[in-house]
């Protein structure tokens, strides 16, 4: 189940987000407008939802949370954008990475 919102996810919502992978939740975050789409099987699904809600591509970054270790990762195919100086799956810009991490902690404060 994909849930997209600008407020932290509740414990009940997190249980629904875990349905796809059980031990991992994929996320796409609009780091400018502070909106998170989570729970998809492929990051591009969350990316499309946010683009339809008028997010700009340059502000959308993907990653996820390992539910066993509580580690946040910054890896997604949607992050490969040479025109935005990101040539790898990993978010390469440290400021963007820090913003993504801070927002992930906000959206998943029930977990992290």
C-alpha positions as CSV (number, residue, x, y, z in Angstrom):
1,X,0.0,0.0,0.0
2,X,1.3,3.4,-0.9
3,X,0.6,6.3,1.4
4,X,1.5,9.9,0.5
5,X,1.4,12.7,3.1
6,X,3.1,15.7,4.6
7,X,2.6,14.6,8.3
8,X,4.4,11.8,10.2
9,X,3.1,8.3,9.6
10,X,1.1,6.7,12.4
11,X,1.9,3.3,13.8
12,X,-1.1,1.9,12.0
13,X,0.0,3.4,8.7
14,X,3.5,2.0,9.2
15,X,2.1,-1.4,9.5
16,X,0.3,-1.0,6.2
17,X,3.6,0.3,4.6
18,X,5.4,-2.8,5.7
19,X,3.0,-5.0,3.6
20,X,5.2,-4.8,0.5
21,X,8.5,-6.0,1.8
22,X,8.0,-6.7,5.6
23,X,11.5,-5.6,6.6
24,X,12.0,-2.6,4.3
25,X,9.9,0.5,3.4
26,X,10.7,2.3,0.1
27,X,10.3,6.1,0.2
28,X,10.3,9.0,-2.1
29,X,10.5,12.4,-0.5
30,X,9.9,15.9,-2.0
31,X,12.6,17.6,0.0
32,X,11.3,21.1,-0.9
33,X,7.6,20.7,-0.1
34,X,8.2,18.1,2.6
35,X,5.9,15.4,1.3
36,X,6.7,11.6,1.6
37,X,5.3,8.8,-0.6
38,X,6.0,5.4,1.0
39,X,5.3,1.7,0.7
40,X,5.7,1.2,-3.1
41,X,7.3,-1.8,-4.7
42,X,9.3,0.5,-7.1
43,X,10.4,4.0,-6.3
44,X,9.0,5.4,-9.6
45,X,5.5,4.7,-8.4
46,X,5.9,7.2,-5.5
47,X,7.8,9.5,-7.9
48,X,4.8,9.6,-10.2
49,X,2.3,10.3,-7.4
50,X,4.4,13.2,-6.3
51,X,4.8,14.6,-9.8
52,X,1.0,14.5,-10.3
53,X,0.8,16.5,-7.1
54,X,3.0,19.2,-8.7
55,X,6.3,18.3,-7.1
56,X,9.3,19.1,-9.2
57,X,11.7,16.3,-10.3
58,X,14.7,18.1,-8.9
59,X,13.2,17.9,-5.4
60,X,12.3,14.2,-5.5
61,X,14.8,11.7,-4.0
62,X,14.4,8.0,-3.2
63,X,15.6,5.6,-0.5
64,X,14.2,3.7,2.3
65,X,14.4,2.2,5.8
66,X,15.6,-1.2,6.9
67,X,13.2,-2.1,9.6
68,X,15.5,-4.6,11.3
69,X,18.5,-2.3,11.6
70,X,16.6,1.0,11.5
71,X,19.1,2.3,9.0
72,X,18.1,4.9,6.4
73,X,19.5,4.3,2.9
74,X,19.7,6.7,0.0
75,X,19.5,4.4,-2.9
76,X,17.1,4.4,-5.8
77,X,17.1,4.3,-9.6
78,X,15.2,7.6,-9.6
79,X,18.3,9.2,-8.1
80,X,20.3,8.7,-11.2
81,X,20.1,12.1,-12.8
82,X,23.3,13.4,-14.4
83,X,21.6,16.7,-15.2
84,X,21.2,17.2,-11.4
85,X,24.8,16.2,-10.8
86,X,23.8,12.8,-9.4
87,X,25.3,10.0,-11.5
88,X,24.6,7.1,-9.1
89,X,21.8,5.3,-7.3
90,X,23.0,6.9,-4.0
91,X,22.2,10.5,-3.3
92,X,25.6,12.2,-3.8
93,X,25.0,15.7,-2.6
94,X,25.6,15.8,1.1
95,X,23.1,18.7,1.7
96,X,20.4,16.8,-0.1
97,X,21.3,13.6,1.7
98,X,21.1,15.3,5.1
99,X,17.7,16.9,4.2
100,X,16.4,13.5,3.1
101,X,17.6,11.9,6.3
102,X,16.1,14.6,8.5
103,X,12.7,14.3,6.7
104,X,12.8,10.5,6.9
105,X,13.3,10.8,10.7
106,X,10.4,13.2,10.8
107,X,8.0,11.1,8.8
108,X,9.0,7.9,10.6
109,X,9.4,9.2,14.1
110,X,7.3,6.3,15.3
111,X,10.0,4.0,14.1
112,X,13.3,5.9,14.4
